[in-house]
């Protein structure tokens, strides 16, 4: 395929702005999928994606579109129609459109950053009923960052952004108002903004035309070259550079890498090498996405496709690595933004014998989602397990749910936490060196207050967009969550954009749900990690039958100790099934019991079978039962079901 007839682009937007629906209409118009096989969210292949109605994993797809000469095509860029059906000719040129559908939730920004590295342009999709949202600003910033770093220096072309308004068929659409917001955001001409409806297909064919016209064709080297000799002729024998932007694992075929070919050509059977890991392999198959994997003879410069490596060892393939030919190895290209875990939780198998299965499951899951991290740890009461790092609370829910569904594992999940840095006042209790900080990943290992000199915690920079009428309510929850409000500016006619600094700990404390509730669902938020600051926090332990349960421990603000202890104890009391004996549920912090509740044991009338006779017979049986209950209380073990751990982790249950 000639380079000038290839267009590589992605769709970026806030969550629920219609990316997947728009992609469905594109697949229909280009006849990529047969009509009888079409379904909603066709690119969302994961069961969880379809259930929740959100995109979790990016998905590439190759479409072919026959396009007549631009001189014959309609020029109503800002219009909502523009079908070219009547203007196509048998001799029209065929263009290959490589689309990467991306997630919209803030937790999956890492996925978006990977997609942007493999394309020359993006469709910035804005819901005409909601307007520009906070995550729209985040994804746009990433697209512009790629544009500035990798634009004019190497290719002479800036990374193109096409603004598009979706859902224009909705009776709630505010097209003119949202257009003004986009113009202000991009500093563009209103006529450059396209109008589409993913539901009806209106304007989608015109959008495909504008993708061809506006997004530049790929060049042989889309990313800056690192040091190392590269032949002047990119068609020279043996030259290949393919950028890995994603990968997955197959039990039968090993690691399958998703690549963007930057230089040269790759064919089935060729000997290749990963530039970073140095692992050599043979390409068992190469192909494209239609959207299922479709084998082909070769992939050339500018194309997006996959390579079946046959490698079944973990840790070999990595996002951002470069694949070259082993006969002519080239240096690796500059890598991607590395994922930074912000939320940590420990996961233990409910049955200790399932530890090996959990380890294998995490290893396989890592091959399809490289944005979470894990390492082995052990707990005295929970046994052997793993500490996992996630990009956010939704990411945590998705990973734990996949472990449960795809690998049929029963898990104990600890309360999510963040990383704290603790400076000890006594060197012997910490790292052994006065003034040195130690990172604490698990609340259960957070030291007692008497051993702490200073605690540091991460803060976040937050951008909130909310209707003006809800601004007062939002300010109240920001105060409750220790937020430092910065500048506030009008965004459009009836909305405000608020900049806030807040402890990451408070952002995790149900802030998303409270914002949505306070703003009647109209508020949106995006964030990024900022600096470390001194924190006034302590560890809260939950004791069941006088034994601390590590999974329920958490680090909280000292100001909220009484409230959090009472809430946690009451919640556990309502969730925990009654045991054979009476037990206490207690919240302990700052060296004392803060809150306590008693869960009465199950009762049985041991004299129910008796009739008549002396009362002393019944008294003896009851005394025997009393002694048995006392012994059970001393030696008995409390059974905490798996769903209790999950419900304690989630807020609002």
N, C-alpha and C positions, 0 to 999 in steps of 0.2 A: 504494500500500500504506500502510495506517494505521501511524503510528509505533509504536503500542503492540503491534503484531503483528510487529515486527522485533527480532531478537536478533543482535548482532554479537559474535563471540567467537573466540579462538584456542586452540590446544593448545600448551602449553609443557612441555618435559621434557628430561631428560638424553638423550644419544644412545642409541638402541636400547632405549628404554622402551616402544615400541609405538604411537607417534603415528600413523604412516601406516596401520597395521593397524586402529586404532580409527576413523580417518577412513573407511576402506573400508567398515566395518560401518554407519557412519552413512549413507553414500551408498546402501547397499543398503536399509536400513530406510525411508529417505525416498523410495525409488524415483527418486533423482536420475539414476542410470545404469541402463540396462537390464541385466538379469541376464546376457544373452549377451555383453555388452560388459565385464563385470566382470573384473578381474585384480588380482593383488596389487600394492600400492603404486600404485594408480591415479592418485593425485595427483602421483607422482614421474614426470614426463614425460621428464626428461633421461636419456639412455642411461647416463651415469656414475652417476646416482642409483640406477638399477636394478641396475647391476653391483655397486656397493659396498654396497647395502642401506641407504643413508643419504639424508636429505633435505638438499639443498644450497640450493635456492631455495624461498622461501615460495610457497605456492599458495593463492589464494582460491577458494572454491566456494560457490554459493548452493543451499540445500536448502529445500524446502517440506514442512511437516509439519502434518498435521491433528491438532489437540489438543482433547480434550474439556474440559469445565469442570474447574478445579482441585479443586472439591469432590468430583468423582467419581473423581479419579485416586488411585492408591495413595500412601500416605504413608511407606512403608518406605524412607526416604532412605538408610539405611546398608545396605540389603539388596542382594542380588546379582541379584534378578529384577525384578519390577515391570512386566511387559509390560502395555500398555494395550490390546492388540488386542481384547479382549472388551468394553472399556468405551467404545470410540469410537462416536460417533453421526454420522449423516449431516449433522447441523447443526453439527458441531464446527468451531471456528475454525481457519483456516489461518495458520500462522506461517512467516515467512521467516527461516531461520537462515543467516547468513553466517559461514562458518568460514574461518579462515586457518591452514593447516597450516605449522608453522615448523620450521627445522632444530634439531638438538640439540647439534651439536658446538660446542665453545667458540670455534672460529675464526669461526663464523657468528652470533655474538651480535648483530652489527649487524642481521642480517635479523630477529631476534626483536624488537629494539627498534623497528623500523619497523612490524611487525605490531601491536604493543601500542598504538601511537598511533591505530590505526584501529578499535579495538574497545572495548566497555564492560566486558568480562570475559574471563577465561581459565580453561581447564581445566588445572590443575596435575597432570600425569600422573606417577605414581611406580610403578615396576616392583616388584611385591610379592615378586619373587624376589631383587632386589638392594637395595631400600630407597632412601632418599634419597641422592643422589650430589652431587658437588661442583657440577656444572653446574646441578642442580636449584636450589641456593642462589643461583646467579648469575641464572638466569632469574626466579626468585621476587623477587629484589632489584629487577630491572628492572620487573617488574609492579607492585611496591609503590611504586617511585619514581614511576611514572606515576599511581598511585592518589593519592599525596600531592600531586603537583603539579597534577593536573587533575581532582580529585574534587569535593569538596563545594563549593568556591568558586563554580563555574559552574553545575553541574547539580544540586547537592544530593544526588548519589549517589556513593558511593565505587566505584572499579573493583573488581568482584567477582572473587574467586578461588574456584573450586570444586575441592577436593581429590579426586582419583580414584586408586584403586589398580588397576593393570592386571595381566594374566596370572594372574588368580586361579584359573584352571583348571590351572595348572602344578603338578606334584607337588612342586616346590621352593618353592612360594609360602609366605611367612611373613607371612600377613595380619595377625595380631594384633600381631606385633613391629613391622612396618612402619607399622601404624596408630599405634602409640605414637610412632614417630619423627615422623610427620606432625603429630600432635597437639602434640608438643613444638615443632615447627618453626613451625606456624601459630597455636598457642595457640587451637585450635578444639575443638569438641565432637566426640568420636569418631563420633557418629551423623551428622555432616555429611559424613563421608568415604564416597564412593560406591565400589562394587566392580564392576569390569567385566572381561570377557575379549574382546579384539579378535579372537581366533581363532574362538571359538564364538559370539560375539555376546551372551553372557550379560550382562545389566545395561545394555546400550547404549541400549535404548529408554527405560529409566528415567532414564538420563543425559540424553537429549534432553529429557525432561519437566522435569528439574531445571534445565537450561539456561534453559528458558522461565520457570520459576518464580523462579530466583535472580538471573539476570543482568538488569539493568534495561534497559528499552527505550531506544533513542537519543532524544536531544532535538535540537532544531533547531540548537543550537550546542554541540557536545561539547567544544570547546577554548576556552580563554580568548580573548576578543576583544582585538585590539591597538587602538591608537589609530585613530581614523577613524570616520566616521559610518555607522552601520548602521541602516536603517529599523526602526521598531518592529515592523512587520508583515513577517515573513520570507517571506510570500507575495507581497510587493510585486513588481511587474513589474520584471524586470531583475536582481533580487538572486540571486546564486549564489556559494557558496564551496565548493570541492571540494578536499580535501587529497590531494596525490599521495603515495602510500606505496610505489609501485614503478612500473616501466615496462619495456617491451621494444621491440625494433625489428623491423619487417617490411620486406622489400625492396620490397614493393608498396604498403604502406599507411603507411610511415613509423613514427614513434614512437607506440606505443600506451601510454597512461598508465593505471595502476590507481588509482582514486580512491575516497575516502569522501566522499559528499555531506553537507556539514554544514548548509548553508542553501540553500533554493531548489530549483530544478529545472533540468535540462539536457536538451535535445532535439537530435536530429540536425539539422544545418544551421545551428545557432546560431553566432554569432561570439563567440569566447572569447579570453582573454588569460592568459598566465602572469604572476602578480603580481611575481615576482622578476626573471625574464629580460626581461619586457616584450614577448615575442613574441606576435603575434596569429595566430590560426588559426581555421578553421572545423571544427566537429565533423562529420567525415565519417560517423561511426557511433558509437552508444552501445549498451551492452549489459551483460550479466551473465555470470558464470562458472558453467557447469553440467556438468562443470567446464570444458568447452571454451567458447570465446567465443560467446555467444548474443545476437544483436541484439535490441533492444527499442525502444519508442517514446521512452521517457524514463527518467531516473534522478532520484529525488526525495530529500529530506532523510532521512538515516538509512541510505540504501542504499549498498552497495558494488558497484562495477562498473568498466567501462573506457570510455575515450574514444579514438577513432582520430583523431589530429591531422593526419596527412598530412605532418608535418614530417620532413625527411630530413637536416637539419643536426645535427651533434653539438653538445653543450653547451647546448642550449636547455632541455630538460626536466631537472629535478633533483628528487631525493627531498626531500620536505618543502615543496615549492613549493605555492602556492595558485592554483587556476584560478577565474577570475571572468568575468563577461560584459564584453566590451569596451565595451558601451554604458554599463555601470555598474560600473567597476572598484573593487574593495575592497582594503584593505591586506592583505599576506600574513600568514598566521598564523605563530606561532613555529615554528621548524623542528625538525628531529630531531637526535639525537646524530650528530655527524659521524664517519665512519669514520677511525680513526687507524692507518695502516700501521705494523706492527711488524717485518716481515721485508721485506728488499729483495733483489732479484736482477736482474741484467742479462740481457737476451735479445737474441741476434743471429741473423739468418738465416744458415743454413749456406751458401747461395748469395747473394752480395751483390746480385744482381739481384732478389731477393725482398724487398728492404727496403720497397718501396712496398706490396707485398701484406701484409707484416706490419703496416705502419702502418694500412692499411685494416681489417685483421682486429682490431686492438686497438680501433680506433674503434667498430666494430660490437659487439664484445664488451662494451665499456664501456656500451653502451646496454641490455644485459641484466644486467650486474653492475656497479653503480656503486660498489662497495666497494673496488675496486682502483684504483690510480693509475699513470700512466705518463708519462714524458717522454723525449725523444730524447737520446741520448749517442753518443759515438764512441770507438773504441779503435784504437790503432795496429795491432794484430795481428788484431783481430776485425772491424774495419770499423765501419759505422754500425749502431746498434741502439737499444734502449730500456731505461731503468731502470724497473722496476716495483715498486710497493709493495703488500704483501699483509697480510691480517689474521692470518696464521699459516702454518705449514708445509703443512697440508692445503689451505688456500686456494691456496697457490702451486702445489701439485700439480694441483689441479682446473683452474686457469686455463691452465697450460702444456699439460695434456692436452687441453683444449678447443681451444686454438690448433692443436694437432697434428691433432686429429680433424676439427673442423668446417671448418678452412681449409686442411688438407693442407699444412702448413708443416713443413720440417725446421729445427730450431732448435738453437742453442748456448746453453746456460743456465749462467750462472756460479754459483759456490757461494753459497748464501743468506747474507745478512749482516744486521746491524742498523745503526742510525745511531749513529755515535760523534761526540762533540764534542771537537776537538783544540785545545789552546792551544799555540801555537808559542813556542819560546824565542828565536827570531830572527825579528823582524817581517818581514824581506824574503822569508822562505821561505813565509810564510803569507798572511794577509789584508792584510799591510802595516801592521798596527797592533798594538803590543805588548799582550798580555793579552786580545785579542779571540779568541773561539772561532770555529772553522770546522767546519761539519757535514760529515762524511765518510760518503757513502752506499755507496761501493764499496770493497772491501778492496784492490783494485789501486791505488787512489789514496791509501791510508793512508800517511802520511809515514814516512820512516826514523826510527829511534829517536833519532838525533843531533839531529833538528830538533824533537823534541817536548818540551814542558815538562810538560804534564799532559794526560791523556786522561780523558774522562767518558763513561759508558755508562748506559743505562736499566736500572733494576731493576723487578722485578714483585712484587706481593703475590699469594701463592699460597694456595689452600685445598685441602688434600688430605684425603679421607675414605678410610680403610683399615681392614680388620679388625685388631684388637689384636694377634693372633699374628704379623702381618707388620710391626709397628711398628719393631722393631729393625732389620730389613733396610732399611726405608725410610729410617731415620735414617742408615744407612751411605751410601746413594746421595745423600742430601741433603748429607752432609759432602763427598763426592766432587765435588759440583756447586756448592760454595761457598755452600750455603744457610744462612741464619740462622733457626733454629727459634724460633718464638714460643710462644704458648700452645697447649697440647694439652688437649682435653676429650673426655670420653666422649660418643659419639653412638649412642644406643640401647644394647643390652645388650653387644654384642660388637665395636663399631667405635669408632674414634677420629677426631676432626677435628683436623688439625694446620695451624696458620698458619705460613707460611714467607715470608721475603724472599730473593730470589735474583736474580743478574744475568740479564737476558733472554738474553744470550749462552749461558749454561749451560742455560737452559730449552730452547733450540733444539738443544743438543748431545745429542740422543737421549734426553732426560729422560722423555718420555712413554712410549717403548718400555721403558725400564729400569724405570719404575714399574709398568707392567703385568706385566712379567716377574717382578719381585721380589714382587709381591702376588698372583701367579697369576691376574691378570686382574681382581681384585676392587677394586683401587685406582682412584680417580677424582680428577680435578684440574680446577680452574678458576683463572683468573688475571686480573689487570688491571694496567695499567701504573702504576708508581709514580714515584719521583723519579730524578734523575740522580745518579750517584756516581762518584768517582774510580776509574779502572780501571788494572790492571797488565797491559797487553796489548801484543802486537807483531804484525807482519804476517809470515805464512808464505807464501813463494813456492814454487811447484813448477816446476822447470826441466826441460824436455825437450830434449835435445840442446843444452844450454847456453842455451836460450831460455826465459824465463819465460812461462808460459801464464796470461793474466789470469783466465780462467774458473776456475782452480783456486786462486787466491790466497784466503786467509782470515785473519781477525783472531782470534787465540787468546790464552789466558792464557800468560804467560811461564813459569808453573810447568809447563805441559804441552807446551812447545815440542818437546822430544825425542820424546815419545810421539806427538804429532800428526804430526810430520814423518815418523817411521818408518811410522806407519799409512798415511798418504797415499801415500808412495812405494811401499810394498808393494802397496797396492790398485791404484794406477795400473799398476804392473808386471804385475799379473795380468790387467788389463783391456785394456791397449794391445796391438794386433796387432803382430807382428814386422814390422820394416821391412827395406828392402833393405840397410841398413847398421847396424852396431852403434852404439847410442846410450846415453847416461846419463840416468837419471831421478834428480833431486836435490831435496831439501828445503832451502831456504835461509831463515834467520831470524837476527836479531841480528847481521847482517853476516858470517855464516859459513855454510858448508855443514853441515847437521845430519845428514842422512841421504842415502845414495846407493846406487843399484842400477844394474847394467848389463844392458840388454836386447840380447841377441845378435841380429845380423842374419841374414836368410835366406841359406842357402848353396847354391851350385851348383857342381858339379864340371865345370869348363870343359874338362877333358881326357877326359871320358867317351867322346867319339866317336873318340878316337885309339887306335891300336893299333900296337905295334911302333915302330921308329924310335929316334932318339936322345932321351935323357932331357932334353936342353936344349930341345927343342921344347915339352915340357910345362912346363918351368920358365919359359920366355918367356910362355906363356899365363897362368900363375899370377901372374907379376909384373905383367902387364898388368891382370889382374883386381884385384890389390891396389891398383894406382894408381887404377883406376876407383872402387873402394870409398872410397879416401881422398878423392877429388874429390867423391864423392857426400855423404860425411860433412860436408865443408866447405860445400857448396852445397845439399845436399838439404833438402827440406821434409818434416816429419813429418806424416803424415795421421792425424788423431784423429777417429774416427767419432762420429756424434751420440750413439749409445747409451752411449759412454764418458762423455761429459759428464753424461748423466742418471744413470748409475750412480754416478759420483763424488759427485753431489749427494745421492743417497739414502744413508742409513746402513744398514749391515747387508748390503750387496751386494758 
